[in-house]
Amino acid sequence: MNAAVIDEGTRSTDGLAAHARISAVRQGYIQDPFVSFFVPRARTLPTHPPLINIGTYVRATSIDRLVEDFLKAGCSEDTEGESRVVKKQIVSLGAGSDTRFWRLSTGPLRDYISSYVELDFPENTTKKAMAIRKSPQLSSILGQSTKLVKGGTGLSSSVYHLLPVDLRHAIEETLEPLISSEPPILSPTIPTLFLSECVLVYMSPSASAAIMNWFSATFQIACGVIYEMFSLQDSFGRVMRDNLR
């Protein structure tokens, strides 16, 4: 199988994940008012079996809690009840149609985020940038400073940055520009969390190790949340494999 076919298969997994999220929302397992903006003809998609919906709930809820705990870390209230916020940075690898930024930006932790970066294949970021620009609701969240970048394959605002990269390529090409651009998108002195949901499994061990080493070496405080598939021989794993065929 040639590389182009493999890459197309990898990119298409985002559609499968978005379909699973649509199904879980429809059945009341999770709440997400933004996912339908990024999924064409969302209303026509069939509902998944309960086991897949439960798996989506567990994945979504656990990662949401970890992200919220990270954002709250180091924050406190003074004697007058005023909150002391320690702003953080988040980098979502292979973000696809993920809606976490939008949910955070309309919730109580919106002021805790200094910069939120989403990285993915240009084919995926182009679709997402177009969906954002077409939606008055999404555009209003980003504000007036929003602009298309990278020839329309990306989008950037004061806080949110959607950028096209192939994470298998050299760090100097993919991640280093986040701190070397002018002005820089990320600061090495601000606590930073990277998210990787079903991404590293599609990369070589050396490429994934280089990514984690970069975060560890670049930021004074770096944390990561990694969600990967393993032990697919149980009932959930078998249903998931069947669903992906």
Secondary structure, DSSP 8 states (H G I E B T S, - for coil): --HHHHHHHHHHHHHHHHHHHHHHHHTTSS--SSGGGGSTTGGGS----HHHHHHHHHHHHHHHHHHHHHHHTT-EE-TTS-EE---EEEEEET-TT--HHHHHHTSTTGGGEEEEEEEE-HHHHHHHHHHHHH-HHHHHHH-TT-EEEGGGTEEE-SSEEEEE--TTS-HHHHTTHHHHSSS-SS-TTS-EEEEEES-GGGS-HHHHHHHHHHHHHH-SSEEEEEE----TTSHHHHHHHHHH-
